[in-house]
Amino acid sequence: MSNFKMITYRPENVYKRPHFFILNKGLNSGKPLKEPCPNCFVISCETEKEKESLYWIIYSLHQGKQFQIALVGSVIPFIRKNDLIRIIKDAQKTTSNNPEAIKKTVSSLLQLEQQEENYKRIQNTLKQLRQVLVHQLIKQ
């Protein structure tokens, strides 16, 4: 189980250790991010390997809507830092027994992300084609 540190993101700070960000406000609270945003925490780890493993555990928790139960607030929901840490540590305990399953799942998730990017490119190309066809029709 990795030893991670979670702090509130501050734009003026420089983060030297391997790190990523996690959204803490809104309905997407708990979503891991590669780039920071104003309402996020910074999760820093000892090694790049720990960071990647933790990133995908949190990604899985977010996709499985495991952070939804910890959201509080009536207008803008948010997740408390302690609740977030507790959920992550519980998931780490569960997954630490089966590192092969994590590798397999991460590999599958990466393939899905690549497919999703391909579909987005195809969708954009189709949208452009549709615009060209309509434009040609109007020009006639």
C-alpha positions as CSV (number, residue, x, y, z in Angstrom):
1,M,0.0,0.0,0.0
2,S,1.5,3.3,-1.0
3,N,2.0,6.2,1.3
4,F,0.5,9.3,-0.3
5,K,0.1,12.8,0.8
6,M,-2.9,15.0,0.0
7,I,-2.9,18.7,0.2
8,T,-5.1,21.5,-1.2
9,Y,-3.8,22.8,-4.5
10,R,-2.2,26.2,-4.5
11,P,-1.1,27.7,-7.9
12,E,1.9,29.4,-6.3
13,N,3.3,26.1,-4.9
14,V,5.8,23.9,-6.9
15,Y,5.3,20.2,-6.5
16,K,8.5,18.2,-6.9
17,R,7.4,14.6,-6.1
18,P,5.3,12.5,-8.5
19,H,1.8,13.9,-8.2
20,F,-1.6,14.3,-9.8
21,F,-4.7,16.2,-8.9
22,I,-8.2,15.3,-7.7
23,L,-11.3,17.4,-8.1
24,N,-13.0,18.2,-4.7
25,K,-16.0,20.3,-5.7
26,G,-19.1,19.5,-7.8
27,L,-20.7,16.3,-8.9
28,N,-17.4,15.1,-10.3
29,S,-15.7,15.3,-7.0
30,G,-13.1,12.6,-6.7
31,K,-12.2,12.7,-10.4
32,P,-8.4,12.3,-10.9
33,L,-6.8,15.0,-13.1
34,K,-3.5,15.3,-14.9
35,E,-3.7,19.1,-14.8
36,P,-4.7,21.3,-11.9
37,C,-7.9,23.3,-11.5
38,P,-8.9,25.8,-8.8
39,N,-11.0,23.3,-6.8
40,C,-8.7,20.3,-6.4
41,F,-6.4,18.5,-4.0
42,V,-2.8,17.5,-4.9
43,I,-1.9,13.9,-4.3
44,S,1.9,13.3,-4.1
45,C,3.6,9.9,-3.9
46,E,7.1,8.6,-3.4
47,T,7.5,7.0,-6.8
48,E,6.1,7.3,-10.3
49,K,4.9,3.7,-10.0
50,E,3.0,4.5,-6.8
51,K,1.5,7.5,-8.5
52,E,0.2,5.5,-11.5
53,S,-1.2,2.8,-9.3
54,L,-3.0,5.3,-7.1
55,Y,-4.2,7.3,-10.1
56,W,-5.9,4.3,-11.6
57,I,-7.4,3.2,-8.2
58,I,-8.9,6.7,-7.8
59,Y,-10.1,6.6,-11.5
60,S,-11.8,3.3,-10.8
61,L,-13.5,4.7,-7.7
62,H,-14.7,7.7,-9.6
63,Q,-16.0,5.7,-12.5
64,G,-17.8,3.4,-10.0
65,K,-19.3,6.4,-8.3
66,Q,-17.8,5.5,-5.0
67,F,-17.3,9.1,-4.0
68,Q,-20.9,10.0,-4.4
69,I,-21.8,8.7,-1.0
70,A,-19.4,11.1,0.7
71,L,-20.6,14.3,-1.1
72,V,-21.9,17.0,1.2
73,G,-23.4,20.4,0.6
74,S,-26.7,21.5,-0.8
75,V,-25.9,24.0,-3.6
76,I,-22.4,22.9,-4.7
77,P,-21.6,19.4,-3.5
78,F,-18.0,18.8,-2.3
79,I,-16.1,16.0,-0.7
80,R,-14.2,16.4,2.6
81,K,-10.5,15.6,2.6
82,N,-10.7,13.0,5.4
83,D,-13.6,11.2,3.6
84,L,-11.6,11.1,0.4
85,I,-8.5,9.7,2.2
86,R,-10.6,7.1,4.0
87,I,-12.2,5.9,0.7
88,I,-8.9,5.8,-1.1
89,K,-7.1,3.9,1.7
90,D,-10.0,1.3,1.9
91,A,-9.7,0.8,-1.8
92,Q,-5.9,0.4,-1.5
93,K,-6.3,-2.3,1.2
94,T,-8.7,-4.2,-1.1
95,T,-6.6,-4.0,-4.2
96,S,-3.2,-4.5,-2.5
97,N,-3.8,-8.3,-2.3
98,N,-4.1,-8.6,-6.1
99,P,-1.5,-6.5,-8.0
100,E,-2.0,-8.5,-11.2
101,A,-5.7,-7.6,-11.3
102,I,-4.7,-3.9,-11.1
103,K,-2.2,-4.2,-14.0
104,K,-4.8,-6.0,-16.1
105,T,-7.5,-3.5,-15.3
106,V,-5.2,-0.5,-16.0
107,S,-4.3,-2.0,-19.3
108,S,-7.9,-2.4,-20.2
109,L,-8.7,1.1,-19.1
110,L,-5.9,2.5,-21.2
111,Q,-7.2,0.7,-24.3
112,L,-10.7,2.0,-23.6
113,E,-9.3,5.6,-23.4
114,Q,-7.5,5.1,-26.7
115,Q,-10.7,3.8,-28.3
116,E,-12.6,6.8,-26.8
117,E,-10.1,9.2,-28.3
118,N,-10.4,7.5,-31.7
119,Y,-14.2,7.7,-31.6
120,K,-14.0,11.4,-30.7
121,R,-11.7,12.0,-33.7
122,I,-14.1,10.1,-36.0
123,Q,-17.1,12.1,-34.6
124,N,-15.3,15.4,-35.3
125,T,-14.5,14.2,-38.8
126,L,-18.1,13.3,-39.4
127,K,-19.2,16.6,-38.0
128,Q,-16.9,18.4,-40.5
129,L,-18.1,16.3,-43.3
130,R,-21.7,17.1,-42.5
131,Q,-20.9,20.8,-42.5
132,V,-19.2,20.6,-45.8
133,L,-22.1,18.7,-47.4
134,V,-24.6,21.3,-46.0
135,H,-22.4,24.1,-47.2
136,Q,-22.2,22.6,-50.7
137,L,-26.0,22.3,-50.8
138,I,-26.5,25.9,-49.8
139,K,-23.9,27.2,-52.4
140,Q,-25.7,25.5,-55.3
